[in-house]
Amino acid sequence: MRCALRWTAAMALAAIVVAVFAAHALRENGGTAAPPLDDAFIHFQYARSIAEGRPFVYHPGAPPSSGASSVLYALLLAVPYALGATGLHLLWVAWVLGAFALACAYVAGGALAERVADERWAALPGALAVAAWGAFAWHAASAMETALVGAVTLGVGVAVGAWAARDAARRSRACGVTLALVAVALPFLRPEAAPFGLALSAALVFRPALGEQRWRLLGLAGPIGVAAYPLFWWALTGRATTNGALTKWLPRMPYVDAQVFERRVGENLSLAYHWLSGTGDAVSRGYFTPWVVLVGVVVGALWAVVRRGAVPRWARLLVLGAALASFGGLMTFNTFSQHRFRYASPYVLTLLVFGAAGLFDLARCLGSRFTTRLGSRPVAAVFACAWALGLAPSFSPAFVHFAHACGDIIGEHYAMAAKLRDLPSDALVAINDAGALTYLGERRTVDVMGLTTNYTGPYFMNGPGSTFEMFDSRPPDERPTHFAIYRRWWTAPSVLGAEVASITLPRPGVIVGDRTMTLYEARFPNPPGADRPAHPEALGRLLDEVDVADVESEAAHGYTVPGTTYADDIHRAYRLDGVGVVHEGGRIVRKVEAMTLRGAPGMPLVLVLRTDAWFACELRFAVDGVEVARLDVPETRRWAEPRVTVPGGFVREHNRIRVSRAPGCPDLASFHWWAYEGR
């Protein structure tokens, strides 16, 4: 009866909360339904691809991509899509799922607090710590996976505590196998949730099923899940690293060395502190009552871990450690605060519940000194609930922001999707918000940010020169016909043609990348022959080339420029004799560049450099560590194509060539290298 009552109350409250958020947004936006995040449509599009039998093919005709941040959520949404909930009908299903996940989080929060404090009275403040946080209710109504992740990770905490507290006879094999399967699945729910899978695995090792040693092998489930996640994407896309990691994880981003990494992590830690303490700026305010919540979490969580109880201390440490590990891992991403801290919010729930449970038990222990044990429980519950209610002020800004964000999506993304539907049916549109424009636009798209398109992210993140090369290097049939972009974000204006349409929000946006999104025709300005030196007929057989700033060409040739930065990745356009105006992406090289080029063994190798030669400079060439030639490059401040010959005695099939600038030489940019067989 008590369990049924809990679930009934939780379901009713969660349904009301999500319904109020949705109704408020509908009323404020003329009755049009929309999520507050464009990323919800990314989940919808992946769900559609699964339902239509082309799993994880985000852009029709393109290969599968790894932009699904929650594989399991996309699979879950694919079921109602296959049953007919297409278009915006899927949004209503996502709202129902969000309400259900929120109800599960209420129940799991109460159950976890009850386990941690060994007292049923603790369930109320534990559940209230989840229910009172309006910022999390925002996520439950966002049509994203955030509420589901929060509910599942809280449930994992309950499972770890229950499993650790049972005697051997009650730790059944079936339950152990179920927990192992959950541990394997957690990275597929969210990669950052993997520590909770490892916590489950540790519990299965410390407390094997039936107390039998052989069942400790179930503890391999967590590591298997961690390994299976990249293997899944490798099997599907040919690359173990996901697009999200390539575009958001600091260790995989260009130009992030140890110093930059340390600085960015420090900035995230500072932001996290101000967010949790409620003392930050406009980005991090409105989520927590200043100091009250953070102090309560720290004091309560510490007490919850050190106290004696039916749940072993190591089990409580596992759950709390998993939450801190998941939260801490996000410090290494450049997206920590994005979308109202949606990546971190699920793991904060566990911290809040530990805080509520610990404060309850601490108040009970102190109260027992002055009252009977029975009398101390309700007083402790009131105290912990009062602390949890300190989260309630977050509802007001969450309601306002939710409606405004939904209005942003309607006013900008829905409107631009309608413009895309007016384009020719064979249009290919490059976009930098990949959700609604693809799902509702009914045209083929390319994600220039690189989340849902496999090759574009490294180009965009390297800089303006690489952004130009992103499509200039593609075959004509793979180039977009249009661009629907935030002009402020776009760093390669030379590929933008005539403006087709522009959408500007009537007020500054709160969730979109910019207030104005513009649709352009695509224009690729390079004339025929731009990819070869002027007068190539005077040269021999082309053996190899490196298109500098084309990240795929650079990677294929091991091209490196030590110390290069985003500002060094440049785009230039000058007239080239006999060809016309040629646009090129390139890099400013301050000291040295290196690459591997093919050659004809024993034959001279002619190297041709395209540079804008803003300064005169002497270049020194070394092949496999041996200096073989020098070249004086005169100042031209337009396209110049100096060449140098490597003697045949130094040429092999594969040649590691190092080109250094002479001491005192000003910066000289490289845009293209060609290797010809000498005559």
N, C-alpha and C positions, 0 to 999 in steps of 0.2 A: 504494500500500500504506500509506504513512504517513498519507494523508488518511483512508482507511477505518479505520485503527486509531484515529485521533483521534475520529472520529464514533462508533465502537463504544464506546470508553471513555466518551465524553461521554454517550451515550444510556444506558448502563448505570448510570453514577453518578447522573445526573439522575433516572432511574426509581427508584433506591434511595432517594434523598433525599426525593422527593415521597411515595413509598410509606411511608417511615418516619414522616414527619409525619402522613399520613393514618391510618396504623395506630395511632399513639400516641393520636391524637384519638379514634378509634373505640374503643380499649380504655378510655380514660378516661371515655367518655360512653355506655357500655352498648351499643356497636355501632351507634349511630345516626350516619349520615353527615351532616355539616354543614360549610359553609365557616366561616371565622373572621370574615367580614364580611357584614353584611346587604346591602351594596352588590352582592355577587355576584349576588343575586337580581334586582337592577335590570337587570343585563346579561341574565339569563335571561328576564326578562319582555319586554324589548325584542326578544330573539331570538325568543321565542314570537310576538310581534306580527308580525315579519317573516315567519316561517314560515307564519302563518295568513293572510297576504295583507293585513294592515292595518299597514304599516310604521310603526314608532315611535309607534303609538297605545298608550300605556302602560296607560291605564285604559279598558277597553271602553266605547264610547259617547262618549268624550271626543275632542277633536281631537289630532293628533300633537303630541308634546312633545319638547323638546330636552334631555332629561335623560341621554341616552346619552353618557357621557364619552368612550367609544371607539366610534365608529361601526363601524369595521372589526371590532372584537372582537364586537360584537353580530351583525354579518353572518356572521362565522365560526361563531358558536354556533348561528345559525339553521339551518345545514345539518344538523347532527346532530339538532336538534329536529325538523326536517321529516322526517327519516328514522326517527323514532320514539323518540329519546332525550328523552322528556318528563319532567316532574316532577323528582324527585331523580336520575333517571338522567342528566340533563344535568350534574349535579355531577361524576359520574365521568368524563364526557367532558372537562370543564374541567380535571380533575386530569391527564388524559393530555396535554391541550394544554399545561398548565403544565410538565409534565416535558419535553415536546419543546422548549418555548421555553427552559427552563433549559439543556438540552443545547446548543441553538444559541448561547446566551450563553457557555457554556464555550468552544465552538469559536471563536466570534467574538472573545472576549476574548484567546485565544491568538493568533489571526491578527492582531489589531490590535497586540498587543505585538510580534509578529514584524516587522510593517511599520514600527512606530515605531523599533525598535532595530536594524533591518536584520540580524537574527540569529535563526535558528531556535531557538536555545537559549532565547530570550526568551519563546517561546510557553508554556513550562511555567509560569513565574511569572505571566504574563498570565492564563492560564486559572485558575490557582490563586487569584488575587485575586478572581475571580468565585465560584469553588467554595467558598472558605473563608468567605465572608460568609454566616453563617447567617441573618442578618436578611433577606437577599434570597431565600434558600431558603424562608423563611416566606411571602413574597409569591408565589413560584412555586406553592406549595401552596394559595393562598388562593382559587383559581378566578377571580381578577381578571386584568386585562390587563397587570399590572405587569411580569411576566417577559417577555412578548412585546415590550413597549416596550423593555425593556433589551436584548433580543437584537437587535432591529431597529436600534436606534441604534448599538450596537456594530458591527453589520454595515455600517451606513452609514459609520462611521469606516474600516473596512477598504476599502470601495469607493472612498472619496475618496482614500485613500493609494495604492491600486492604480492608479486612473485617472491620478492625477497623476504616477506614476512611469513609466508606459508611454510609449513613443515614439509618434509620430503614427500610424504604420501599424497599430499594435495597438489603437488607440482606435476601435473599430468603431462604425458608426452604430447597429447593433442594441443594442449595450451602452449607448451614450449615450442612446438612447430609453428603454431600460429604467430607467436611473438617473433620467431625467426623470420617468417615471411614478411611481417611488418617491418623489421629491421632492414631487410633487403629492399623493400619498396620505398622507404623514406626518402632516399636521394632523388627518386623519380617524382616525389611530391614537391620537393624543393631541394636543390643541392645543398643549401646551407643547413637543412634539417638532418644531414647525415650524422652529426654527433649524437642525436637522440637514438639513431639506429645502433651506434656503437655503445651507448649506455644500455640498451636492451641486450646487446651481445654480452657485455660484461656481466650483467645480471644472470644470464643463462650459463655463464662460466662459473661464477661464484656460487650459484644455486642451481645445479643441474637438475633436469627433470627426474623425478623419482629418486633423487640423490645418487643416481648411477653415473659413474665417471664417463661412460661412452657418450652420454647426452651433452657433455660439455662441448662436443663438436658443433652444437647449434650456435655456439658463440662465434663461429666463423661467419654468421649471417651478415653482421654489420659490415665487416671488411669486404665481403662478397658484394654487398650492395654498393659500396663505394667504388669498387672496381667495375661492377656491371654498368654503372651509369655512363662512363666514357666509352666503354666497349659497345654499348647500345648505339651511341651516336657514331662511333667509328664504323659499325656495320651498316648503318643507314646512310651516312653522308661521306664516309671515307676519311673522316677527321675526328679524333677523339676529343679535341678541345671544342667546346660549344661556341657559337657566335656570341652568346652573352659574355662568356669569359674573355673572348678576344676584344670586345668593345667596352667592357666594364671592369674587368679585374686588373688591378694595377700592375702585377708582375708580367702580364701579357700585353700591356699597352706600349706603344712606341715612346721612346724618349724617357722612360721611367727607369732611372738608375737608382742606386741605393740611397742617394741623397734625396732625390725627388720622392721616392717611396716613403722614406722616413717622414718627410714633411707632410705628405698627403695623409698618411696614417695618423700623424699628430693632429692634423686639422679635423679628421673624422672623430678622433677621441675627444677633442675639445667640443665639437658639435654635439656628440653623444652626451657629454656631461651637462652642457647647457640645456639640451632637450629634456633629459630626465629630471634635472633640477628645476626646470621651469623658469630659468633665468636668462634664456637666450634672446635672440632678436626675433624679427617677424617670421623667419623661417621656422624657428623651433618653439615659439610661444603658443600657448593655447592648448597644450596637450596634458600638462601636469600642473597641479597647484605648486607654486614655488616652494621648494625644499620639503614640504610635507610628505610628498610621495617618495622622493628619493631617500630621505632619512628613514622613513618607515620600512622601505624595501631593504635597506642595508641592515638596520637593526633587526628586523623581523627575520630576514633570511639567515643571518648569522646565528641567531638564536635557534631557528628551526633546524639548522645543521648540527649544532653542538649538543642539543638536548638529547636525553635518552628517550627511547621509544620503541614501540613494537617493530617499526620499520627500521632496519639497521642503518646506522649512520652512513655507511658506505653507499647505500642505495640512495639516500637523500643527496649525498654529495654527487653521485652520478647524474641525477636529474638536474640539479642546480648547475653542475659543471657543463652539462650538455647545452643548457640555455645560454650560459655565458660563452661557451665556445661558438655556438651558432651566431650569437650577437657579436662576439669579438671578431669572428671571421669576416663580418661585413665591413670592418674597418679597413680592409684591404681592397675595397671596391670604390669606384668613383661615384656610386649611385646611392650612398648611404641615406641621404635625406630625401631622395626623390619620391614623388607620389605620396607625400605625407608619411614618410618613413615606413612605407609598406613592407619593405624587406625585413626590417627589424621588429616590427610590431608583434608578430606571432610569438617571438621568443621573450618579449617583455612580459607577456601574459604569465609565463611561468614564474618570472621574478616577482610579479605582483601577488600571485597566489602564495608564494613562499613568504613574502612579506606579511600578508594577511594572516597566514597560519602561525607564523612566528610571533607576531604581535598578540594574537589571541592567546597563545600558550604562555607568553611572558606575562600578560595581564592576569591570566588565571593563576600562575604561580605566585605573583605578587599579591593577588586578591585573596588567595587561600590563607595568607597570614592574618587576615582581618575578618574573614567570613568563613562559613563552612565550605567544604569542597563543592557541594551542590550549588551554593549561592555564588561562588566565584565564576561559574561557567557563563551564566547569562550576562553578568557584568563584563566579563572578558569579551563575549561576543558583541556586546554593544560597543565596547571600545574599539575592537577591530573593524566593525562595520562603520563606525564613525570615521575611522581613517580611510577606509575604502571609498566612502562617499566624497572624500577629498578629490576623487577623480571626476566627479559628476560635472563640475563646471566646463569640462571639455566638450559636453554635448552642444552647447550653444554655438561656438565657432564651427563645430563640425557640421551642424545643420546648414548654417549660412554658406560655408565653403562648398558643401555637397551640391546644393542647388546652383550655385555660381559655376562650379566646374562642369556640371551637366549642361548648363547653358553655353559654356565655351565649346563643348563638343558639338552641340546642335548648331550653334551659330557659325562655326568654322568648318569642322570636319564633315558634318552632314551636308552643308552647303557646297563644299568643294567636291564631295562624292557625287553630288548631282551634276556638277560641271563635268566630271569625268564621264558620266553616263552619256553626255552629249557628244563626246569625242567619237571619231570613227571606231568601228568595232575592232580593228586591228591595231589600235593605239597601244603603245607600250610607255607607261608613265613612270618616271623616276620620282620617288616620294621620300620625305624624311620623317613622316609619321606613318607607320606602316599598318595601322589598325583599320579604322573605319574606311579609309580610302580604298583599301583592297577589298574588304568585306562587303561594302555597300556600293563601291564605285563601278563594279561589273566590267572592269578593264584589267588587262595584264599590268602588273606593276613590278618595279625594282626598288628595293629598300636601300637607299644610299647610305644609311647609317650602319648597315651590315648586320642587323639582328635577324632578319628573316631572309636575306639574300646572302649567300655564302661568301662571295668574293669581295664585296664592296667595303666592308668595315675598315680593314687596314688602309685602304686608299684614303677614305674620308678622314681618318684619324691622323694620318701622316702629315697632312697639310695641303695648301692650295695647289702645289704642283702635282701631287699625287691625286688630288680630287679631279683635276683636269684629265689626268691619264686614266682615271677610272673607266671612262667610256671611250676615250679616244683610242685606247689600245684594243678595244673589242671589235670583233667583226661587225660590219654594217648591220646585219640582221639582229644583232644583240644590243644595238644602241637604242636608247629610248627615243620616242617621237615627241615626248612632252616631259616637262618637269612641273611637279606640284610641290612647292617647297616654301620654307621660310627664307625669304631673301637674305635676311640678316645672318642666317647660318651658312649660307652657301658661299664658298670661296673660289669658285671657278665660273665667273660671269660670262666668259667667252663662249660657253656652250648654251647660253640662254638666248633664245630668239625672241620673236614677237610675243608680247603679253596677250594671253587669251582671256583671262579673268583674274580678278583679285577679290578676296574675301577679307574684310576687316571687321573685327568685333566692335560693337558700339562702346564697350568699356574695356579697360585692361583685363587681360585674362589672368586666371589664378592657377591654371593647370596646363595650358597649352604652351608650346615653345615660343610663340610670338603672337602678337595681336593680329598680324596680317599674314595670310597665306596666298601665294600667287601661282597661277597656272601659266606656264610659258610653252611656246613651241621650242623644240630642241634645235640647236644649230651647231654643227661640227665643222669648224672653219678651215681645217687643214686641207690644202689642195693635194692632188695626186703627186707623189714623189716626196712628200714631206718627211717620210720615214726613212729616207736615204740621203747621203751627202749630196751636195750639188755636184753635177757632172759625174755620176758614179761610173759612167762608161770608161773613164780614165783609170779606174782602179781594177784590180783583179777579181777573183772569185770571192764572194762574201762568205766568210766562215762562221761568224758569230756576231752578236750585238747585245749591248745592254742599254735598255731604255731607262735612263735614270729617272727616279720618282715613280716609275711603274713598279709597284711593290712585287708583283709576280715575276717580272723580268729580273729585278734585283735579287729576289730569293733564289731564282733558278741559277744565278751566276755567283752566288755568295758575295754580292756587292755590299761593301761596308764603308761607312764614313764615321770613324770614331768621333764622339762628341757632338754629333749633329743634333739639331733641335727642330722643333716645329717651324720656327721662323726661317730656318735654312731651306725648307721645302718650298720652292718658288715656281711661279709660272711666268713665262716671258713670251713675247711675240715680236718678231722682226722679219724684214723681207730677206729672202734667200735668193741669190742669183739663179735665174732660170727656173725657179719654182713658184715664187710668190711669198705672201706673208705666211710664215710658219709659226704655229703655237707649240710650245714645248713645256713640259714640267721638268724640273731639275733640282739640284741641291747645291747650295754654297758649300764649298770644301775649303776648310781653313788650313789643314795640314796634309792629310793623306786620304786617299781612297784606294780600295783594293777590290779586285774582281777576278773571276776565273773565266778565261776565254779559250775557245777551241782554236787549234792551229793545225797546220800541215807539218808534221815532223820534218825537220831539216830544211824547210823552206822559209824565206823571210816572211815576217808577219807585219803588215801595215796597220797601224792603229790610227783611227780618225776620231777626233773629239769635236763634238759640237758644243760651243761655249759662247756666251755673250761678251766675253773678254773685256770686262769693264776696267781691268787693270792689266798692265804687262806683267808677265810672270814666267819664271823658268820651272818647267816640270821635269822631274827625274823619274825614270822608269826602271823598275827592278822586276826581273822574272825569277820566280822561285828563290828570292832572296839575293839575287845577283844584279847589280846595276848594269843595265845594258844600253841606255840611251838617255839623252837630255834633249829638251825641246823648249825653245824660246817662243812664247805666245805674245804677240804684240797687242797693244790696246786697240780695240775697234769699237766697242760699245754697240755692237750689232752682232748678228750671227757670224761667227768665224769657225772654220773647220780645219785647224792645223792637224798635221799628220806626222807620224814618226815611224821609222822602220826598225823592227827588232831583228837582229841578224839571225839567219836560219840555224846557226849552231846552238842557239838558246831555245829554240821553239820545239815544244812537244805537242802531243795531242791535246792535253789540258794544261793550261799555263796560268799559274797564280801570279797576277800582275799587280804590282804596287806602284801607284803614282803619287809622288810626294811633291809638295810645293817647296821651292828653295827657301832657306831662311830669309825672313824679311819680305817675302812675297805677299802682297795683299790677297784677300779672299778671291778665289776664282771659282765660278760655278761650272759644274758639268751637267749637260743635258742629255747627251747620247754618246755612246761609244760603239764604234764598228771595228771589226777585225777582218781584214782582207788578206788573201794570199798574195804575197809579193811576187813580182815578175823578175 
